[in-house]
Amino acid sequence: MLLGNGNMCKSKNPAESDSSDCLPNHHHHHHQLVVTVGSETSRVHAALNLHEEEAAMPPWPSSSNSCFHQNKNNNVENKKVRSKCDHDHDHDNDNDQNNISISNGIQDMKSVEINNNNDHKDHVVVEVEHAVNNANSSFAHAVINMVGMLIGLGQLSTPYALQTGGWASVFLLIGLGIICSYTSHLLGQCLSRHSKLMNYTDLGHLSFGTKGRILTTSFIYLEIFMSLVSYTISLHDNLTTIFSTSHLNHLNNFFLSNCLSTSQLLTVIAVLVALPSLWLRDLSSISFLSSGGILMSVVIFVTVACTAVFGGVEVNKEVAVLRLGNIPAISGLYIFSFGGHVVFPDLYREMRDPSKFTKVSIVSFSLVTALYTTLAVMGAKMFGPEVNPQITLSMPRNLIFTKIALWATVLTPMSKYALEFAPFAMQLERTLSKYCSMKSRTRLIIRGCVGSCLLLVILTLALSVPYFEYVLSLTGSLVSVAICVIFPCTFYTKVFWIQISKPMLILNVTLVLLGCFLGASGTISSFKLLVRNLHRAHSR
């Protein structure tokens, strides 16, 4: 039941309602940047919603003082409803006047006048955008959005993962796709049970309180940070391939000749070009860049297919049946490819018919798994043991298809930096507004400086640890497996603990244990390989 003060009351009878029955119902204030996004941008979208909801909440009167109940006769438009919950308080509430107009439409702007008799006798007028019946996403639209959320940086490494793990590892790829589709279904069940849940971190809070919210938020931020490092490594590798170093060696005669190689210098220049975007407060001016997530993925897939058909490359390389020792490391690459669960609650709330969310998950994961499997098989058969961790770097350099794929891979990271940094920037600005009294211009300068410093840290890490496959595998094993497998199973088990069936409980516990095993073994394996290659590089 929707209440004027933003609370959720369990009891429909005002006389039965008390302060314990009034649960916080955060308004879902979207910071919608794009319609269709890639998996990395989708994590940002979810994090943006986390901060926007908390920051955009109006100063409603305390829930212990007054609660408003919506009249059951909802067919009367713009009907004002007021009912007071009786509580024993020493405060005088006679002067509290709350007038709230609720309309049944598609996002009406309402002015709410709140006269609150407190120590300062403030008169607050708040503009609230109350989205009613805003869910208008069809089944096909939801499938397109989910596919766009899932396809991202991970698709570049699927051929390498298949070659490294052997043909049998394709069953691991398909199996993880099925598991992630199932955990997506679990998230939908939790969201249908509690309508006040708006994002992934709300599920963490519902299951484990404040600690759960902090844990899920930390994992989301960590995944964004590590993904940006992987993006920058990919930028470095593809720039090196695009530009012939023989033609650019003269740059080192003028810039940092003793510190940076030509390829590193190109990466620094590219990052500096993208750096000013971190100072933008209104990201809508560059939001169109992130809408190319699906387009870039389709371009890469088509160029690889065209290379196999028209590029003169023989698709007959041998691939081992199974390399068991490499399975832990490549499991992180596979699981990272299915990352997107943090934004599924947003997709669920935007659906016209949320009951079809499970079908949307099945169709979307089936399409993405089929695309990954096809791309992995084509790449492994075309290049065999010589396949690069990024499939674009293995393609013949003289082909126009290769140049298109390389530029698509280069432009994608440069367009991601501002959007990926948005959650950090918004949290910083909220903290400054809460604890420090300073002008908006000063906050913008601090925000830009901190963002620039973080980007330089990421650039330094990417140049110091230029091993795309190991960083990506570490991200998948350390973070993505928790977000995609462990957390959803745990959330569902906690929320439905009273009524969960024994087979479902066994299945969820098994998946949690499997996720922990893959996460632990993959993290250890990837970390060892990363350290070994760093030691080998420094010993030369």
C-alpha positions in Angstrom: 0.0 0.0 0.0 1.5 3.3 -1.1 1.7 6.0 1.6 2.1 9.7 1.2 5.2 9.8 3.4 7.0 7.1 1.4 6.4 4.3 3.9 4.9 0.9 3.4 2.3 -0.1 6.0 1.4 -3.7 6.4 -2.0 -3.1 7.8 -4.8 -1.8 5.7 -6.7 -0.7 8.7 -5.4 2.6 10.1 -6.4 1.6 13.6 -4.3 -1.5 13.4 -1.3 0.2 12.0 1.6 1.1 14.3 5.1 2.4 13.9 6.5 -1.1 13.5 4.3 -1.8 10.5 5.6 1.2 8.6 8.5 0.1 6.5 10.7 2.4 4.3 9.7 2.4 0.7 12.3 4.3 -1.2 11.1 6.1 -4.3 12.7 4.7 -7.4 14.2 7.8 -8.9 15.8 6.7 -12.1 19.0 8.2 -13.5 18.2 6.5 -16.8 21.0 7.2 -19.3 20.4 4.7 -22.0 17.8 2.2 -23.2 20.1 -0.6 -24.0 23.5 -0.9 -22.4 26.4 -3.3 -22.1 27.1 -5.4 -19.0 29.7 -3.1 -17.6 27.5 0.0 -18.0 24.6 -1.9 -16.5 26.5 -2.2 -13.2 26.9 1.5 -13.3 23.2 2.0 -13.9 22.4 0.0 -10.8 24.9 1.9 -8.7 23.5 5.2 -10.0 20.0 4.1 -8.9 21.4 3.2 -5.5 22.6 6.8 -4.9 19.8 8.6 -6.7 17.1 6.9 -4.6 18.8 7.9 -1.3 19.7 11.4 -2.4 16.4 12.3 -4.1 14.1 11.4 -1.2 12.1 14.4 0.0 12.1 15.4 3.7 8.8 13.6 4.6 7.5 13.9 8.1 8.6 11.1 10.5 6.7 7.8 9.9 6.1 7.7 13.7 4.0 10.8 13.5 1.7 10.3 10.5 1.0 7.7 7.8 -1.2 8.1 4.8 -3.2 5.3 3.4 -4.3 5.1 -0.2 -8.1 4.8 -0.6 -9.3 1.5 -2.1 -11.4 3.5 -4.7 -8.5 4.1 -7.0 -10.8 4.7 -10.0 -11.3 8.3 -8.9 -8.4 10.3 -10.3 -6.5 12.9 -8.3 -8.4 12.0 -5.1 -6.7 13.3 -1.9 -6.5 10.7 0.9 -5.6 11.4 4.4 -5.7 9.2 7.5 -3.7 9.5 10.7 -2.0 6.7 12.6 -2.6 7.2 16.4 0.6 7.1 18.4 1.4 8.2 21.9 4.0 10.9 21.6 4.8 14.0 23.7 5.1 16.1 20.6 2.2 18.3 19.5 1.2 17.3 15.9 -1.8 19.5 15.6 0.0 21.9 13.3 1.3 19.2 10.9 -0.5 19.6 7.6 0.4 17.2 4.8 -1.4 17.5 1.4 -0.5 14.9 -1.1 -2.2 14.5 -4.4 -1.8 11.1 -6.0 -2.8 10.6 -9.6 -3.2 7.5 -11.8 -1.1 8.5 -14.8 2.3 8.1 -16.4 4.6 10.3 -14.3 2.8 13.4 -13.0 4.7 16.1 -11.3 3.1 16.9 -7.9 3.9 19.7 -5.5 3.8 18.6 -1.9 3.6 21.3 0.7 4.9 20.2 4.0 4.3 22.5 7.0 6.3 21.0 9.9 6.2 22.8 13.3 9.8 22.2 14.5 12.5 24.2 16.1 13.1 26.2 13.0 9.5 26.2 11.7 10.7 25.5 8.2 8.2 25.6 5.3 9.4 23.1 2.6 8.0 22.8 -0.9 9.1 19.7 -2.6 8.7 18.7 -6.3 8.2 15.0 -6.5 8.0 13.0 -9.7 5.9 10.1 -8.8 6.1 7.4 -11.4 2.8 5.5 -11.6 2.3 2.8 -14.1 5.7 3.6 -15.5 6.4 0.0 -16.4 6.0 -0.1 -20.1 8.7 -2.5 -21.3 7.3 -5.3 -23.6 8.7 -8.9 -23.6 10.8 -8.3 -26.8 12.1 -5.0 -25.4 13.1 -6.7 -22.1 14.9 -9.4 -24.0 16.8 -6.9 -26.1 17.8 -5.0 -22.9 18.9 -8.0 -21.0 21.0 -9.3 -24.0 22.6 -5.8 -24.1 23.3 -5.9 -20.4 25.0 -9.3 -20.7 27.2 -8.9 -23.8 30.3 -7.0 -22.9 34.1 -7.2 -22.5 34.0 -11.0 -21.8 33.1 -12.0 -25.3 36.6 -11.1 -26.5 38.1 -13.8 -24.4 35.8 -16.8 -25.0 37.9 -18.3 -27.9 41.0 -18.1 -25.7 39.1 -19.7 -22.8 37.9 -22.6 -25.0 41.4 -23.1 -26.5 43.0 -23.1 -23.0 40.5 -25.4 -21.3 39.8 -27.7 -24.3 36.6 -28.7 -26.0 35.1 -30.1 -22.8 35.1 -26.6 -21.3 32.3 -25.6 -23.6 30.1 -27.5 -21.2 31.3 -25.3 -18.4 30.4 -22.2 -20.5 26.9 -23.6 -21.3 26.5 -24.8 -17.7 27.3 -21.4 -16.2 24.9 -19.8 -18.7 22.1 -22.1 -17.3 23.1 -21.4 -13.7 23.1 -17.6 -14.2 19.7 -17.9 -15.9 18.4 -19.7 -12.9 19.9 -17.2 -10.4 18.2 -14.4 -12.5 14.9 -16.2 -12.0 15.6 -16.3 -8.2 16.1 -12.5 -8.2 12.8 -12.1 -10.0 11.1 -14.3 -7.3 12.5 -12.1 -4.5 11.4 -8.9 -6.3 7.9 -10.3 -6.8 7.7 -11.1 -3.1 8.6 -7.6 -1.9 7.4 -4.8 -4.2 9.4 -2.2 -2.2 12.7 -3.7 -3.4 14.1 -1.5 -6.2 17.7 -2.5 -6.8 20.3 -5.2 -6.1 21.5 -3.7 -2.8 18.0 -3.6 -1.5 18.0 -7.4 -1.7 21.2 -7.4 0.3 19.6 -5.2 2.9 16.5 -7.2 3.1 18.4 -10.5 3.6 21.2 -9.4 5.9 20.5 -5.8 7.0 23.0 -3.0 6.7 25.9 -5.4 6.5 24.3 -7.0 3.5 23.8 -3.6 1.7 27.4 -2.6 2.4 28.7 -6.0 1.2 26.8 -5.9 -2.1 27.7 -2.3 -2.7 31.4 -3.0 -2.1 31.3 -5.9 -4.6 29.6 -3.7 -7.2 32.2 -1.0 -6.8 35.1 -3.5 -6.9 33.7 -5.0 -10.1 33.5 -1.6 -11.7 37.0 -0.7 -10.7 38.5 -4.0 -11.9 36.5 -3.9 -15.1 38.0 -0.4 -15.8 41.5 -1.8 -15.4 40.6 -4.6 -17.9 39.2 -2.0 -20.3 42.4 0.1 -20.1 44.5 -3.0 -20.8 42.3 -3.8 -23.8 42.7 -0.2 -25.0 46.5 -0.5 -24.7 46.7 -3.8 -26.6 44.4 -2.8 -29.4 46.0 0.6 -29.9 49.4 -1.2 -30.2 47.9 -3.3 -33.0 46.3 -0.5 -34.8 49.3 1.8 -35.0 52.5 0.4 -36.4 55.2 1.2 -33.8 57.8 1.6 -36.6 55.9 4.7 -37.7 55.5 6.1 -34.2 58.9 5.5 -32.6 59.9 9.1 -33.2 57.3 10.1 -30.5 59.7 8.7 -27.9 62.3 11.2 -28.9 60.0 14.0 -27.6 57.9 12.4 -24.8 59.1 10.4 -21.9 61.5 8.4 -23.9 63.1 6.8 -20.9 59.9 6.0 -19.0 57.3 4.8 -21.5 57.2 2.7 -24.6 55.4 3.9 -27.7 52.4 1.7 -27.0 52.2 3.0 -23.4 52.5 6.5 -24.6 49.5 6.0 -27.0 47.5 4.6 -24.1 48.3 7.6 -21.9 47.2 10.0 -24.7 44.0 8.1 -25.2 43.2 8.2 -21.5 44.0 11.9 -21.3 41.6 12.5 -24.2 38.8 10.8 -22.2 39.8 12.5 -19.0 37.7 15.7 -19.4 34.5 13.6 -19.5 35.0 12.9 -15.8 34.4 16.5 -15.0 30.9 16.5 -16.5 28.0 16.5 -14.0 25.3 16.1 -16.6 26.1 12.7 -18.2 23.1 12.8 -20.5 25.2 14.8 -23.0 27.4 11.7 -23.5 24.9 9.0 -22.8 24.5 8.2 -26.4 28.0 6.7 -26.4 27.0 3.9 -24.1 24.1 2.9 -26.3 26.6 1.3 -28.7 27.1 -1.7 -26.4 25.1 -4.2 -28.4 26.3 -2.6 -31.7 30.0 -3.0 -30.8 29.4 -6.6 -29.8 27.5 -7.4 -33.0 30.3 -5.7 -35.0 33.0 -7.9 -33.3 30.9 -11.0 -33.9 30.2 -10.2 -37.5 33.9 -9.3 -38.3 35.1 -12.6 -36.8 32.5 -14.5 -38.8 33.5 -12.6 -42.0 37.1 -13.4 -41.3 36.3 -17.1 -41.0 34.3 -17.0 -44.3 36.1 -14.4 -46.5 39.4 -13.8 -44.8 41.2 -16.8 -46.1 41.8 -18.3 -42.7 41.5 -22.0 -42.5 39.1 -23.2 -39.8 40.9 -26.4 -39.0 43.2 -25.9 -36.0 43.3 -28.6 -33.4 42.0 -28.0 -29.9 42.6 -30.4 -27.0 39.7 -32.3 -25.5 40.3 -31.2 -21.9 43.0 -29.4 -19.9 41.8 -29.9 -16.4 44.5 -27.8 -14.8 43.4 -24.7 -16.7 39.7 -25.0 -15.8 39.8 -22.9 -12.5 41.4 -19.9 -14.4 39.1 -20.0 -17.4 36.0 -20.3 -15.2 36.5 -16.7 -14.2 36.6 -15.7 -17.8 33.3 -17.5 -18.5 31.5 -16.2 -15.4 32.6 -12.6 -16.1 30.9 -13.0 -19.5 27.5 -13.5 -17.9 27.8 -10.6 -15.4 24.7 -8.3 -15.4 22.7 -9.4 -12.4 23.1 -6.1 -10.6 20.8 -4.3 -13.0 18.1 -7.1 -13.3 15.9 -5.5 -10.6 15.7 -2.3 -12.7 14.8 -4.4 -15.8 12.2 -6.3 -13.7 10.5 -3.0 -12.5 10.4 -1.6 -16.0 8.5 -4.7 -17.4 4.9 -4.3 -18.3 4.3 -7.9 -17.2 6.9 -8.8 -14.5 5.5 -12.4 -14.4 7.3 -13.0 -17.7 10.7 -12.1 -16.2 11.7 -15.8 -16.0 10.9 -16.3 -19.7 12.9 -13.2 -20.5 15.9 -14.6 -18.6 15.7 -18.0 -20.3 15.5 -16.4 -23.8 18.2 -13.9 -23.2 20.7 -16.2 -21.6 20.0 -18.8 -24.4 20.8 -16.2 -27.1 23.9 -14.9 -25.3 25.2 -18.5 -24.5 24.7 -19.4 -28.2 26.6 -16.3 -29.3 29.5 -17.0 -26.9 29.7 -20.6 -27.9 29.7 -19.9 -31.6 32.3 -17.2 -31.2 34.5 -19.4 -29.0 34.3 -22.3 -31.4 35.1 -20.1 -34.5 38.0 -18.4 -32.8 39.5 -21.6 -31.4 39.3 -23.4 -34.7 40.6 -20.5 -36.7 43.7 -19.7 -34.6 44.3 -22.7 -32.4 47.1 -22.4 -29.9 48.0 -18.9 -31.3 44.7 -17.4 -30.3 45.1 -14.2 -28.4 43.2 -13.5 -25.1 41.4 -10.9 -27.2 40.1 -12.4 -30.4 40.5 -9.1 -32.2 44.2 -9.2 -31.8 44.4 -12.6 -33.6 42.7 -11.5 -36.8 44.8 -10.9 -39.9 45.9 -7.2 -39.8 45.5 -6.7 -43.6 41.7 -7.2 -43.6 39.2 -4.4 -43.4 37.2 -6.5 -41.0 40.1 -6.5 -38.5 40.5 -2.7 -38.6 36.8 -2.3 -37.9 36.9 -4.7 -35.0 40.0 -3.1 -33.6 38.6 0.4 -33.7 35.3 -0.8 -32.1 37.3 -2.3 -29.3 39.3 0.9 -28.8 36.4 3.3 -28.8 34.4 1.3 -26.3 36.7 1.9 -23.3 37.1 5.6 -24.0 33.3 6.0 -23.9 32.9 4.1 -20.7 35.1 6.0 -18.3 32.7 8.8 -17.3 29.7 6.4 -17.0 31.7 3.9 -15.0 33.0 6.6 -12.6 29.5 8.1 -12.0 28.7 6.1 -8.9 31.9 7.1 -7.2 31.4 10.7 -8.1 27.9 10.8 -6.9 28.7 9.2 -3.6 31.6 11.7 -3.1 29.3 14.6 -3.9 26.7 13.4 -1.5 29.3 13.0 1.3 30.6 16.5 0.7 27.1 17.9 0.8 26.3 16.1 4.0 29.4 16.9 6.0 30.8 20.0 4.4 29.3 23.3 3.6 30.7 24.4 0.2 29.6 25.8 -3.1 28.5 23.6 -6.0 31.4 24.7 -8.0 33.8 23.6 -5.3 32.2 20.2 -5.1 32.5 19.8 -8.9 36.2 20.7 -8.7 36.8 18.1 -5.9 34.7 15.5 -7.8 36.7 16.1 -11.0 40.1 16.0 -9.2 39.3 12.8 -7.4 37.9 11.1 -10.6 41.1 12.2 -12.4 43.3 10.7 -9.7 41.4 7.4 -9.7 41.7 7.2 -13.5 45.4 7.8 -13.3 45.6 5.0 -10.7 43.7 2.7 -13.1 46.0 3.7 -15.9 49.1 3.0 -13.8 47.7 -0.4 -12.9 46.8 -1.2 -16.5 50.3 -0.3 -17.7 52.0 -2.1 -14.8 49.9 -5.3 -15.1 49.2 -5.6 -18.9 47.8 -9.1 -18.7 44.2 -8.9 -19.9 43.2 -12.5 -19.5 44.5 -12.8 -15.9 43.0 -9.5 -14.7 39.6 -10.4 -16.3 39.7 -13.9 -14.9 40.6 -12.6 -11.4 37.6 -10.2 -11.7 35.3 -13.0 -12.6 36.5 -15.4 -9.9 36.8 -12.8 -7.1 33.7 -10.7 -7.7 31.4 -11.8 -10.6 30.8 -15.3 -9.2 29.5 -13.8 -6.0 27.2 -11.3 -7.7 25.9 -13.8 -10.3 25.7 -17.0 -8.3 26.4 -16.9 -4.6 24.4 -13.8 -3.6 21.2 -14.6 -5.6 21.0 -18.1 -4.1 21.6 -16.8 -0.6 19.1 -14.0 -1.0 16.4 -16.3 -2.2 17.1 -18.9 0.5 16.9 -16.2 3.2 13.8 -14.5 1.9 11.8 -17.7 1.3 13.3 -19.7 4.2 10.0 -20.5 5.8 8.4 -21.9 2.6 11.4 -23.1 0.6 11.1 -26.8 -0.5 13.8 -29.2 0.4 14.9 -29.9 -3.3 15.2 -26.1 -3.9 17.2 -25.7 -0.7 19.6 -28.5 -1.7 20.0 -27.0 -5.1 20.7 -23.5 -3.8 23.2 -24.7 -1.2 24.9 -26.8 -3.9 25.2 -23.8 -6.2 26.5 -21.6 -3.4 29.2 -24.3 -2.6 30.0 -24.6 -6.4 30.3 -20.8 -6.6 32.6 -20.7 -3.6 34.7 -23.5 -5.1 35.0 -21.9 -8.5 35.6 -18.4 -7.0 38.3 -19.6 -4.6 40.1 -21.9 -7.0 39.8 -19.4 -9.9 41.1 -16.5 -7.7 44.1 -18.5 -6.5 44.9 -19.8 -10.0 44.5 -16.4 -11.7 46.5 -14.6 -9.0 49.4 -17.2 -9.2 49.5 -16.8 -13.0 49.5 -13.0 -12.7 52.3 -13.0 -10.2 54.3 -15.5 -12.2 54.1 -13.4 -15.4 54.9 -10.2 -13.6 58.0 -11.9 -12.0 59.0 -13.2 -15.4 58.6 -9.8 -17.0 60.7 -8.0 -14.4 63.4 -10.6 -14.5 64.1 -10.0 -18.1 
